[in-house]
Amino acid sequence: MLHVVLFQPQIPQNTGNIGRMCAVTRSRLHLIHPLGFEVTDKNLKRAGMDYWFSLDVHHHADWAAFKASPAAPARLWLFTTHATRGFWDVRYADGDGLVFGNEEAGAPDWLHAELADAQRVKIPHANGELRSLNLSTAAGIATYEALRQVGMPAAGKSD
């Protein structure tokens, strides 16, 4: 199983979209609080709330609680525009966690320091005038590359 880790996400639609992707791919979603919104039907419905019932989601009070959780991933990869290593140059493994900073500030400096250069990767883009991709787009790209390498979990019931 892959783990998608959102550090203090701010926009409910992004979290809803990522939750839907996690439900479809049978990936575990970790939400590191505080969140910039309440997890409610109103905030998430249009983006994926109808999939929330089948989502493996874990809420963590903060980064320390996440790291101490028995549900936490074995290895972490921080996706950041500040990395030099491309995400295609990594060998992902079952149980890995893909970590994303929030939409406003990304990941804080202390998290960059904790996850050294060997664990930081970027999604390259061709337009240097633009900062980054949308959070849900980046999470989708990263998750599907990791799944391409480790394999998609077997499907449960058919659609």
Rosetta blueprint (number, residue, H / E / L):
1 M L
2 L L
3 H E
4 V E
5 V E
6 L E
7 F E
8 Q L
9 P L
10 Q L
11 I L
12 P H
13 Q H
14 N H
15 T H
16 G H
17 N H
18 I H
19 G H
20 R H
21 M H
22 C H
23 A H
24 V H
25 T H
26 R L
27 S L
28 R E
29 L E
30 H E
31 L E
32 I E
33 H L
34 P L
35 L L
36 G L
37 F L
38 E L
39 V L
40 T L
41 D H
42 K H
43 N H
44 L H
45 K H
46 R H
47 A H
48 G L
49 M H
50 D H
51 Y H
52 W H
53 F H
54 S H
55 L L
56 D E
57 V E
58 H E
59 H E
60 H E
61 A L
62 D L
63 W H
64 A H
65 A H
66 F H
67 K H
68 A H
69 S L
70 P L
71 A L
72 A L
73 P L
74 A L
75 R E
76 L E
77 W E
78 L E
79 F E
80 T L
81 T L
82 H L
83 A L
84 T L
85 R L
86 G E
87 F H
88 W H
89 D H
90 V L
91 R L
92 Y L
93 A L
94 D L
95 G L
96 D E
97 G E
98 L E
99 V E
100 F E
101 G L
102 N E
103 E L
104 E L
105 A L
106 G E
107 A L
108 P L
109 D H
110 W H
111 L H
112 H H
113 A H
114 E H
115 L L
116 A L
117 D H
118 A H
119 Q H
120 R E
121 V E
122 K E
123 I L
124 P L
125 H L
126 A L
127 N L
128 G L
129 E L
130 L L
131 R L
132 S L
133 L L
134 N L
135 L H
136 S H
137 T H
138 A H
139 A H
140 G H
141 I H
142 A H
143 T H
144 Y H
145 E H
146 A H
147 L H
148 R H
149 Q H
150 V H
151 G L
152 M L
153 P L
154 A L
155 A L
156 G L
157 K L
158 S L
159 D L
